[in-house]
Amino acid sequence: MYDQPRANRPQTATPFDQMLERVRYEGAYPTRERAAEAVHNVLSALGRQLTGDERVHLAQCLPVEAALTLTAQIPDTEPLTGWGFVKDLAARTGATPAIARWDTGAVLAVVTRLAGPDLLARILSRLPGGYALLFGQAELRQSQPTAA
């Protein structure tokens, strides 16, 4: 009796591959390599800003490769605003602020879905102003009383 040839089973994509495809779609990147570069740059920058339990819980929501990129960074002592985050990312990567903002939006849109609304709310409460827009959320701030 001969072994029957078996059809090649399609290999299932790893969670990180799935994340890269989502980022590639969100950012309209031409290649997976470009999406991977954006993921690495943005998660490294986020890892320099996020601390505490939120950092740990976010890492648990991400694929292993992405979690390692996030947690490999030592948090900065001076937190950056959302715009400061984009400018710092542009300076570190040699990109324009517009490209850094585009990359940030593409990656953080996927991170938002992976984290879920509760964790995202906790993350945003820990970060300075301007991050909600980067995560694709409305920036809701309580109005400050004006001096008379």
C-alpha positions as CSV (number, residue, x, y, z in Angstrom):
1,M,0.0,0.0,0.0
2,Y,1.3,3.4,-0.9
3,D,0.9,6.5,1.1
4,Q,-1.5,8.9,-0.5
5,P,-0.1,12.3,-1.2
6,R,-1.4,14.8,1.3
7,A,-2.4,18.3,0.4
8,N,-0.2,20.9,1.8
9,R,-1.9,22.2,4.9
10,P,-1.8,25.9,5.0
11,Q,0.2,27.1,7.9
12,T,-1.7,29.3,10.3
13,A,-0.3,32.7,10.7
14,T,1.2,33.6,14.1
15,P,-0.4,36.3,16.2
16,F,2.5,38.6,15.3
17,D,2.1,37.9,11.6
18,Q,-1.6,38.7,12.0
19,M,-0.7,41.9,13.8
20,L,1.7,42.9,11.0
21,E,-1.0,42.3,8.4
22,R,-3.5,44.5,10.3
23,V,-0.9,47.3,10.7
24,R,0.0,46.9,7.0
25,Y,-3.7,47.4,6.1
26,E,-4.2,50.3,8.6
27,G,-1.1,52.1,7.3
28,A,-1.5,51.1,3.7
29,Y,2.1,50.0,3.7
30,P,3.5,48.4,0.5
31,T,5.3,45.5,2.4
32,R,5.2,43.6,5.6
33,E,8.8,44.8,6.3
34,R,7.6,48.4,6.3
35,A,4.7,47.4,8.7
36,A,7.2,45.6,10.9
37,E,9.5,48.6,11.0
38,A,6.5,50.8,12.0
39,V,5.5,48.4,14.8
40,H,9.0,48.2,16.1
41,N,9.5,52.0,16.1
42,V,6.2,52.9,17.6
43,L,6.1,50.2,20.3
44,S,9.7,51.1,21.3
45,A,8.6,54.7,21.7
46,L,5.5,53.7,23.6
47,G,7.7,51.5,25.9
48,R,9.7,54.6,26.8
49,Q,6.5,56.3,28.0
50,L,4.3,53.7,29.6
51,T,5.0,52.4,33.1
52,G,3.4,50.4,35.9
53,D,0.7,47.8,35.7
54,E,-0.6,49.2,32.4
55,R,2.7,48.5,30.7
56,V,2.6,44.9,32.0
57,H,-1.1,44.3,31.0
58,L,-0.6,45.8,27.6
59,A,2.4,43.5,27.0
60,Q,0.2,40.6,27.9
61,C,-2.3,41.6,25.2
62,L,0.3,41.8,22.5
63,P,2.0,39.0,20.5
64,V,5.3,37.9,22.1
65,E,7.5,39.7,19.5
66,A,5.6,43.0,20.0
67,A,5.6,42.6,23.8
68,L,9.3,42.2,23.8
69,T,9.8,45.3,21.8
70,L,7.5,47.3,24.2
71,T,9.1,46.0,27.4
72,A,12.8,46.1,26.2
73,Q,12.7,49.9,26.6
74,I,13.5,51.7,29.8
75,P,10.8,54.3,30.5
76,D,11.9,57.9,30.3
77,T,11.9,60.0,33.4
78,E,10.2,62.9,31.6
79,P,6.9,61.9,30.0
80,L,6.1,63.4,26.7
81,T,2.8,64.8,25.5
82,G,1.2,63.1,22.5
83,W,2.8,65.7,20.1
84,G,6.1,65.3,21.9
85,F,5.8,61.5,21.4
86,V,5.4,62.0,17.6
87,K,8.3,64.5,17.4
88,D,10.6,62.2,19.4
89,L,9.7,59.3,17.2
90,A,10.4,61.4,14.1
91,A,13.8,62.5,15.5
92,R,14.8,58.9,16.5
93,T,13.8,57.4,13.2
94,G,14.8,60.2,10.9
95,A,11.3,60.4,9.5
96,T,9.2,63.6,9.1
97,P,6.7,64.3,11.8
98,A,3.9,63.5,9.3
99,I,5.3,60.0,8.7
100,A,5.9,59.4,12.4
101,R,2.3,60.5,13.1
102,W,1.0,58.1,10.3
103,D,3.0,55.2,11.7
104,T,1.8,55.9,15.2
105,G,-1.8,56.0,14.1
106,A,-1.5,52.7,12.1
107,V,0.2,50.8,14.9
108,L,-1.8,52.2,17.8
109,A,-5.1,51.5,16.0
110,V,-4.2,47.8,16.1
111,V,-2.9,48.1,19.7
112,T,-6.2,49.7,20.7
113,R,-8.2,46.6,19.4
114,L,-5.8,44.2,21.1
115,A,-5.9,46.1,24.4
116,G,-9.6,46.6,24.6
117,P,-11.5,49.6,26.0
118,D,-10.9,49.1,29.7
119,L,-7.1,48.7,29.5
120,L,-7.0,51.5,26.9
121,A,-8.8,53.9,29.3
122,R,-6.3,53.0,32.1
123,I,-3.4,53.6,29.7
124,L,-4.7,56.9,28.6
125,S,-5.2,58.0,32.2
126,R,-1.5,57.4,32.9
127,L,-0.2,59.2,29.9
128,P,-0.1,63.0,29.5
129,G,-2.5,64.8,27.2
130,G,-2.6,64.2,23.5
131,Y,-2.3,60.4,23.5
132,A,-6.0,59.7,23.0
133,L,-5.9,61.0,19.5
134,L,-2.9,58.9,18.7
135,F,-4.9,55.8,19.8
136,G,-7.9,57.0,17.6
137,Q,-10.0,58.1,20.6
138,A,-11.6,61.4,21.4
139,E,-9.6,63.6,23.7
140,L,-12.0,64.2,26.6
141,R,-10.7,66.6,29.2
142,Q,-12.6,68.2,32.1
143,S,-12.8,71.9,31.5
144,Q,-10.5,73.9,33.8
145,P,-12.1,76.8,35.7
146,T,-11.0,80.1,34.3
147,A,-9.6,82.8,36.5
148,A,-12.0,85.8,36.9
